């Protein structure tokens, strides 16, 4: 699971803005945000860089 949606909301940013910064389609970013698809590690680091957060801040550890 990732926390992209939470961080976008916290920073007052939109999925459209992130999709433009990443050079990805809105649908792809939306699938990341909705946790239907997980970004590759490279994309995760790119998102962290764009959002100016530590990549670990994008990850949510699920406890079993």
Number of C-alpha atoms within 10 A of each C-alpha: 15 20 16 25 18 12 17 16 11 9 9 8 13 11 20 15 13 20 17 12 13 15 10 12 13 16 12 16 24 18 13 20 21 15 15 11 14 16 18 9 10 9 12 19 17 16 21 18 12 12 18 9 13 12 15 13 12 20 13 11 9 6 4 3
